[in-house]
Amino acid sequence: MPEFVIVPIGVVHSERRVVQDDNWDSVSVHIELDGARFAPDALTGLDDFSHIEVLFLMDRVATTRIEVGARHPRNNPAWPSVGIFAQRAKNRPNRVATTICRLDRIEGLKLHVTGLDAVDNSPVLDIKPWVRELGPRDEVRQPAWVTELMQNYW
């Protein structure tokens, strides 16, 4: 497979400096775009959207911790062992995360958001407006363990 180089477009600034699994809505967060590459006009029109999708790198995950097979989510034996692609764990092969969060306001190259589950200094790979029509078009199905896991996430 060919390799690709991705240059971050910005960085996360967050009160949370260590990786924790829950209570992300209580964290003050903003994304700052790289001023050497972007001017504020790169964000023109984005404030017409209530939510954005943020792709970021979970760079604090050591490469030795990356999973490629099955495991118990959060190492909880009460939950089934499922493949890494059947969960949203941080120990992913490329350590890429995606989150849909509320866009609170934009100030120059800073995007203030709520519900971004990234720690301080996480590299931001891309930002996209969240478009309702790109969400699921029918009923969403998920296992009960996911509902239990997500109970205190936000």
Contact map, one row per residue, 1 for C-alpha under 8 A:
1110000000000000000000000000000000000000000000000000000000000000000000000000000000000000000000000000000000000000000000000000000000000000000000000000000000
1111000000000000000000000000000000000000000000000000000000000000000000000000000000000000000000000000000000000000000000000000000000000000000000000000000000
1111100000000000000000000000000000000000000000000000000000000000000000000000000000000000000000000000000000000000000000000000000000000000000000000000000000
0111110000000000000000000000000000000000000000000000000000000000000000000000000000000000000000000000000000000000000000000000000000000000000000000000000000
0011111000000000000000000000000000000000000000000000000000000000000000000000000000000000000000000000000000000000000000000000000000000000000000000000000000
0001111100000000000000000000000000000000000000000000000000000000000000000000000000000000000000000000000000000000000000000000100000000000000000000000000000
0000111110000000000000000000000000000000000000000000000000000000000000000000000000000000000000000000000000000000000000000000100000000000000000000000000000
0000011111100000000000000000000000000000000000000000000000000000000000000000000000000000000000000000000000000000000000000011110000000000000000000000000000
0000001111100000000000000000000011001000000000000000000000000000000000000000000000000000000000000000000000000000000000000011110000000000000000000000000000
0000000111110000000000000000001111000000000000000000000000000000000000000000000000000000000000000000000000000000000000000011100000000000000000000000000000
0000000111111000000000000000001111000000000000000000000000000000000000000000000000000000000000000000000000000000000000001111000000000000000000000000000000
0000000001111100000000000000111100000000000000000000000000000000000000000000000000000000000000000000000000000000000001111111000000000000000000000000000000
0000000000111110000000000000111100000000000000000000000000000000000000000000000000000000000000000000000000000000000000111100000000000000000000000000000000
0000000000011111100000000011110000000000000000000000000000000000000000000000000000000000000000000000000000000000000001111000000000000000000000000000000000
0000000000001111100000000011100000000000000000000000000000000000000000000000000000000000000000000000000000000000000000110000000000000000000000000000000000
0000000000000111111000000010000000000000000000000000000000000000000000000000000000000000000000000000000000000000000000110000000000000000000000000000000000
0000000000000111111000000000000000000000000000000000000000000000000000000000000000000000000000000000000000000000000000110000000000000000000000000000000000
0000000000000001111100000000000000000000000000000000000000000000000000000000000000000000000000000000000000000000000000110000000000000000000000000000000000
0000000000000001111110000000000000000000000000000000000000000000000000000000000000000000000000000000000000000000000000100000000000000000000000000000000000
0000000000000000011111000000000000000000000000000000000000000000000000000000000000000000000000000000000000000000000000000000000000000000000000000000000000
0000000000000000001111110000000000000000000000000000000000000000000000000000000000000000000000000000000000000000000000000000000000000000000000000000000010
0000000000000000000111110000000000000000000000000000000000000000000000000000000000000000000000000000000000000000000000000000000000000000000000000000000111
0000000000000000000011111110000000000000000000000000000000000000000000000000000000000000000000000000000000000000000000000000000000000000000000000000000111
0000000000000000000011111110000000000000000000000000000000000000000000000000000000000000000000000000000000000000001110000000000000000000000000000000000011
0000000000000000000000111110000000000000000000000000000000000000000000000000000000000000000000000000000000000000011100000000000000000000000000000000000001
0000000000000000000000111111000000000000000000000000000000000000000000000000000000000000000000000000000000000000000000000000000000000000000000000000000001
0000000000000111000000111111100000000000000000000000000000000000000000000000000000000000000000000000000000000000011000000000000000000000000000000000000000
0000000000000110000000000111110000000000000000000000000000000000000000000000000000000000000000000000000000000000110000000000000000000000000000000000000000
0000000000011110000000000011111000000000000000000000000000000000000000000000000000000000000000000000000000000001110100000000000000000000000000000000000000
0000000000011100000000000001111100000000000000000000000000000000000000000000000000000000000000000000000000000111100000000000000000000000000000000000000000
0000000001111000000000000000111110000000000000000000000000000000000000000000000000000000000000000000000000000111100000000001000000000000000000000000000000
0000000001111000000000000000011111000000000000000000000000000000000000000000000000000000000000000000000000001110000000000000000000000000000000000000000000
0000000011100000000000000000001111100100000000000000000000000000000000000000000000000000000000000000000000001100000000000000000000000000000000000000000000
0000000011100000000000000000000111111100000000000000000000000000000000000000000000000000000000000000000000001000000000000000000000000000000000000000000000
0000000000000000000000000000000011111110000000000000000000000000000000000000000000000000000000000000000000001000000000000000000000000000000000000000000000
0000000000000000000000000000000001111100000000000000000000000000000000000000000000000000000000000000000000000000000000000000000000000000000000000000000000
0000000010000000000000000000000001111110000000000000000000000000000000000000000000000000000000000000000000000000000000000000000000000000000000000000000000
0000000000000000000000000000000011111111110000000000000000000000000000000000000000000000000000000000000000001000000000000000000000000000000000000000000000
0000000000000000000000000000000000101111110000000000000000000000000000000000000000000000000000000000000000001000000000000000000000000000000000000000000000
0000000000000000000000000000000000000111111100000000000000000000000000000000000000000000000000000000000000011000000000000000000000000000000000000000000000
0000000000000000000000000000000000000111111100000000000000000000000000000000000000000000000000000000000000000000000000000000000000000000000000000000000000
0000000000000000000000000000000000000111111100000000000000000000000000000000000000000000000000000000000000000000000000000000000000000000000000000000000000
0000000000000000000000000000000000000001111111100000000000000000000000000000000000000000000000000000000000001000000000000000000000000000000000000000000000
0000000000000000000000000000000000000001111111100000000000000000000000000000000000000000000000000000000000000000000000000000000000000000000000000000000000
0000000000000000000000000000000000000000001111111000000000000000000000000000000000000000000000000000000000000000000000000000000000000000000000000000000000
0000000000000000000000000000000000000000001111111000000000000000000000000000000000000000000000000000000000000000000000000000000010000000000000000000000000
0000000000000000000000000000000000000000001111111100000000000000000000000000000000000000000000000000001011000000000000000000000000000000000000000000000000
0000000000000000000000000000000000000000000011111100000000000000000000000000000000000000000000000000000000000000000000000000000000000000000000000000000000
0000000000000000000000000000000000000000000011111111000000000000000000000000000000000000000000000000001000000000000000000000000011000000000000000000000000
0000000000000000000000000000000000000000000000111111000000000000000000000000000000000000000000000000011100000000000000000000000001000000000000000000000000
0000000000000000000000000000000000000000000000001111100000000000000000000000000000000000000000000001111000000000000000000000000011000000000000000000000000
0000000000000000000000000000000000000000000000001111110000000000000000000000000000000000000000000001111000000000000000000000001111000000000000000000000000
0000000000000000000000000000000000000000000000000011111000000000000000000000000000000000000000000111100000000000000000000000001111000000000000000000000000
0000000000000000000000000000000000000000000000000001111100000000000000000000000000000000000000000111100000000000000100000001111100000000000000000000000000
0000000000000000000000000000000000000000000000000000111110000000000000000000000000000000000000011110000000000000000000000001111000000000000000000000000000
0000000000000000000000000000000000000000000000000000011111000000000000000000000000000000000000011100000000000000000001000111110000000000000000000000000000
0000000000000000000000000000000000000000000000000000001111100000000000000000000000000000000000111000000000000000000000000111100000000000000000000000000000
0000000000000000000000000000000000000000000000000000000111111000000000000000000000000000010000111000000000000000000001000110000000000000000000000000000000
0000000000000000000000000000000000000000000000000000000011111100000000000000000000000000000000100000000000000000000000000110000000000000000000000000000000
0000000000000000000000000000000000000000000000000000000001111100000000000000000000000000000000000000000000000000000000000000000000000000000000000000000000
0000000000000000000000000000000000000000000000000000000001111110110000000000000000000000011000100000000000000000000000000000000000000000000000000000000000
0000000000000000000000000000000000000000000000000000000000111111110000000000000000000000000000000000000000000000000000000000000000000000000000000000000000
0000000000000000000000000000000000000000000000000000000000001111110000000000000000000000000000000000000000000000000000000000000000000000000000000000000000
0000000000000000000000000000000000000000000000000000000000000111110000000000000000000000000000000000000000000000000000000000000000000000000000000000000000
0000000000000000000000000000000000000000000000000000000000001111111000000000000000000000001000000000000000000000000000000000000000000000000000000000000000
0000000000000000000000000000000000000000000000000000000000001111111100000000000000000000001110000000000000000000000000000000000000000000000000000000000000
0000000000000000000000000000000000000000000000000000000000000000111111000000000000010000001110000000000000000000000000000000000000000000000000000000000000
0000000000000000000000000000000000000000000000000000000000000000011111000000000000110000000110000000000000000000000000000000000000000000000000000000000000
0000000000000000000000000000000000000000000000000000000000000000001111100000000000110000000000000000000000000000000000000000000000000000000000000000000000
0000000000000000000000000000000000000000000000000000000000000000001111110000000011110000000000000000000000000000000000000000000000000000000000000000000000
0000000000000000000000000000000000000000000000000000000000000000000011111010000111110000000000000000000000000000000000000000000000000000000000000000000000
0000000000000000000000000000000000000000000000000000000000000000000001111111101111000000000000000000000000000000000000000000000000000000000000000000000000
0000000000000000000000000000000000000000000000000000000000000000000000111111001111000010100000000000000000000000000000000000000000000000000000000000000000
0000000000000000000000000000000000000000000000000000000000000000000000011111000000000000100000000000000000000000000000000000000000000000000000000000000000
0000000000000000000000000000000000000000000000000000000000000000000000111111100000000000000000000000000000000000000000000000000000000000000000000000000000
0000000000000000000000000000000000000000000000000000000000000000000000011111111000000000000000000000000000000000000000000000000000000000000000000000000000
0000000000000000000000000000000000000000000000000000000000000000000000010011111110000000000000000000000000000000000000000000000000000000000000000000000000
0000000000000000000000000000000000000000000000000000000000000000000000000001111100000000000000000000000000000000000000000000000000000000000000000000000000
0000000000000000000000000000000000000000000000000000000000000000000000011001111110000000000000000000000000000000000000000000000000000000000000001000000000
0000000000000000000000000000000000000000000000000000000000000000000000111000111111000000000000000000000000000000000000000000000000000000000000001000000000
0000000000000000000000000000000000000000000000000000000000000000000001111000101111100000000000000000000000000000000000000000000000000000000000000000000000
0000000000000000000000000000000000000000000000000000000000000000000001111000000111110110000000000000000000000000000000000000000000000000000000000000000000
0000000000000000000000000000000000000000000000000000000000000000000111100000000011111110000000000000000000000000000000000000000000000000000000000000000000
0000000000000000000000000000000000000000000000000000000000000000001111100000000001111111100100000000000000000000000000000000000000000000000000000000000000
0000000000000000000000000000000000000000000000000000000000000000000000000000000000111111000000000000000000000000000000000000000000000000000000000000000000
0000000000000000000000000000000000000000000000000000000000000000000000000000000001111111000000000000000000000000000000000000000000000000000000000000000000
0000000000000000000000000000000000000000000000000000000000000000000000001000000001111111100000000000000000000000000000000000000000000000000000000000000000
0000000000000000000000000000000000000000000000000000000000000000000000000000000000011111110000000000000000000000000000000000000000000000000000000000000000
0000000000000000000000000000000000000000000000000000000000000000000000001100000000010011111100000000000000000000000000000000000000000000000000000000000000
0000000000000000000000000000000000000000000000000000000001001000000000000000000000000001111100101000000000000000000000000000000000000000000000000000000000
0000000000000000000000000000000000000000000000000000000000001000111000000000000000000000111110100000000000000000000000000000000000000000000000000000000000
0000000000000000000000000000000000000000000000000000000000000000011100000000000000010000111111110000000000000000000000000000000000000000000000000000000000
0000000000000000000000000000000000000000000000000000000000000000011100000000000000000000001111100000000000000000000000000000000000000000000000000000000000
0000000000000000000000000000000000000000000000000000000000000000000000000000000000000000000111110000000000000000000000000000000000000000000000000000000000
0000000000000000000000000000000000000000000000000000000011101000000000000000000000000000011111111000000000000000000000000000000000000000000000000000000000
0000000000000000000000000000000000000000000000000000001111000000000000000000000000000000000101111100000000000000000000000000000000000000000000000000000000
0000000000000000000000000000000000000000000000000000001111000000000000000000000000000000010000111110000000000000000000000000000000000000000000000000000000
0000000000000000000000000000000000000000000000000000111100000000000000000000000000000000000000011111000000000000000000000000000000000000000000000000000000
0000000000000000000000000000000000000000000000000000111000000000000000000000000000000000000000001111100000000000000110000000000000000000000000000000000000
0000000000000000000000000000000000000000000000000011110000000000000000000000000000000000000000000111110000000000001100000000000001000000000000000000000000
0000000000000000000000000000000000000000000000000011110000000000000000000000000000000000000000000011111000000000111100000000000000000000000000000000000000
0000000000000000000000000000000000000000000000000111000000000000000000000000000000000000000000000001111100000000111000000000000000000000000000000000000000
0000000000000000000000000000000000000000000000101111000000000000000000000000000000000000000000000000111111000011110000000000000000000000000000000000000000
0000000000000000000000000000000000000000000000000100000000000000000000000000000000000000000000000000011111000011110000000000000000000000000000000000000000
0000000000000000000000000000000000000000000000100000000000000000000000000000000000000000000000000000001111100011100000000000000000000000000000000000000000
0000000000000000000000000000000000000000000000100000000000000000000000000000000000000000000000000000001111111111000000000000000000000000000000000000000000
0000000000000000000000000000000000000000000000000000000000000000000000000000000000000000000000000000000011111111000000000000000000000000000000000000000000
0000000000000000000000000000000000000001000000000000000000000000000000000000000000000000000000000000000001111100000000000000000000000000000000000000000000
0000000000000000000000000000000111100111001000000000000000000000000000000000000000000000000000000000000001111110000000000000000000000000000000000000000000
0000000000000000000000000000011110000000000000000000000000000000000000000000000000000000000000000000000001111111000000000000000000000000000000000000000000
0000000000000000000000000000011100000000000000000000000000000000000000000000000000000000000000000000001111101111100000000000000000000000000000000000000000
0000000000000000000000000000111000000000000000000000000000000000000000000000000000000000000000000000001111100111110000000000000000000000000000000000000000
0000000000000000000000000001111000000000000000000000000000000000000000000000000000000000000000000000111110000011111100000000000000000000000000000000000000
0000000000000000000000001011100000000000000000000000000000000000000000000000000000000000000000000000111100000001111100000000000000000000000000000000000000
0000000000000000000000011010000000000000000000000000000000000000000000000000000000000000000000000001110000000000111110000000000000000000000000000000000001
0000000000000000000000011000100000000000000000000000010000000000000000000000000000000000000000000011100000000000111111000000000000000000000000000000000000
0000000000000000000000010000000000000000000000000000000000000000000000000000000000000000000000000010000000000000001111100000000000000000000000000000000000
0000000000010100000000000000000000000000000000000000000101000000000000000000000000000000000000000000000000000000000111110100000000000000000000000000000000
0000000000011111111000000000000000000000000000000000000000000000000000000000000000000000000000000000000000000000000011111100000000000000000000000000000000
0000000000011111110000000000000000000000000000000000000000000000000000000000000000000000000000000000000000000000000001111100000000000000000000000000000000
0000000000111100000000000000000000000000000000000000000000000000000000000000000000000000000000000000000000000000000000111110000000000000000000000000000000
0000000000111000000000000000000000000000000000000000000111100000000000000000000000000000000000000000000000000000000001111111000000000000000000000000000000
0000000111110000000000000000000000000000000000000000000111100000000000000000000000000000000000000000000000000000000000001111100000000000000000000000000000
0000000111110000000000000000001000000000000000000000011110000000000000000000000000000000000000000000000000000000000000000111111000000000000000000000000000
0000011111000000000000000000000000000000000000000000011110000000000000000000000000000000000000000000000000000000000000000011111000000000000000000000000000
0000000110000000000000000000000000000000000000000000011100000000000000000000000000000000000000000000000000000000000000000001111100000000000000000000000000
0000000000000000000000000000000000000000000000000001111000000000000000000000000000000000000000000000000000000000000000000001111110000000000000000000000000
0000000000000000000000000000000000000000000000000001110000000000000000000000000000000000000000000000000000000000000000000000011111000000000000000000000000
0000000000000000000000000000000000000000000001001011100000000000000000000000000000000000000000000000000000000000000000000000001111100000000000000000000000
0000000000000000000000000000000000000000000000001111100000000000000000000000000000000000000000000001000000000000000000000000000111110100000000000000000000
0000000000000000000000000000000000000000000000000000000000000000000000000000000000000000000000000000000000000000000000000000000011111110000000000000000000
0000000000000000000000000000000000000000000000000000000000000000000000000000000000000000000000000000000000000000000000000000000001111110000000000000000000
0000000000000000000000000000000000000000000000000000000000000000000000000000000000000000000000000000000000000000000000000000000000111111100000000000000000
0000000000000000000000000000000000000000000000000000000000000000000000000000000000000000000000000000000000000000000000000000000001111111100000000000000000
0000000000000000000000000000000000000000000000000000000000000000000000000000000000000000000000000000000000000000000000000000000000111111100000000000000000
0000000000000000000000000000000000000000000000000000000000000000000000000000000000000000000000000000000000000000000000000000000000001111111100000000000000
0000000000000000000000000000000000000000000000000000000000000000000000000000000000000000000000000000000000000000000000000000000000001111111000000000000000
0000000000000000000000000000000000000000000000000000000000000000000000000000000000000000000000000000000000000000000000000000000000000001111100000000000000
0000000000000000000000000000000000000000000000000000000000000000000000000000000000000000000000000000000000000000000000000000000000000001111110000000000000
0000000000000000000000000000000000000000000000000000000000000000000000000000000000000000000000000000000000000000000000000000000000000001011111000000000000
0000000000000000000000000000000000000000000000000000000000000000000000000000000000000000000000000000000000000000000000000000000000000000001111100000000000
0000000000000000000000000000000000000000000000000000000000000000000000000000000000000000000000000000000000000000000000000000000000000000000111110110000000
0000000000000000000000000000000000000000000000000000000000000000000000000000000000000000000000000000000000000000000000000000000000000000000011111110000000
0000000000000000000000000000000000000000000000000000000000000000000000000000000000000000000000000000000000000000000000000000000000000000000001111111000000
0000000000000000000000000000000000000000000000000000000000000000000000000000001100000000000000000000000000000000000000000000000000000000000000111111100000
0000000000000000000000000000000000000000000000000000000000000000000000000000000000000000000000000000000000000000000000000000000000000000000001111111110000
0000000000000000000000000000000000000000000000000000000000000000000000000000000000000000000000000000000000000000000000000000000000000000000001111111111000
0000000000000000000000000000000000000000000000000000000000000000000000000000000000000000000000000000000000000000000000000000000000000000000000011111111000
0000000000000000000000000000000000000000000000000000000000000000000000000000000000000000000000000000000000000000000000000000000000000000000000001111111110
0000000000000000000000000000000000000000000000000000000000000000000000000000000000000000000000000000000000000000000000000000000000000000000000000111111111
0000000000000000000000000000000000000000000000000000000000000000000000000000000000000000000000000000000000000000000000000000000000000000000000000011111111
0000000000000000000001100000000000000000000000000000000000000000000000000000000000000000000000000000000000000000000000000000000000000000000000000000111111
0000000000000000000011110000000000000000000000000000000000000000000000000000000000000000000000000000000000000000000000000000000000000000000000000000111111
0000000000000000000001111100000000000000000000000000000000000000000000000000000000000000000000000000000000000000001000000000000000000000000000000000011111
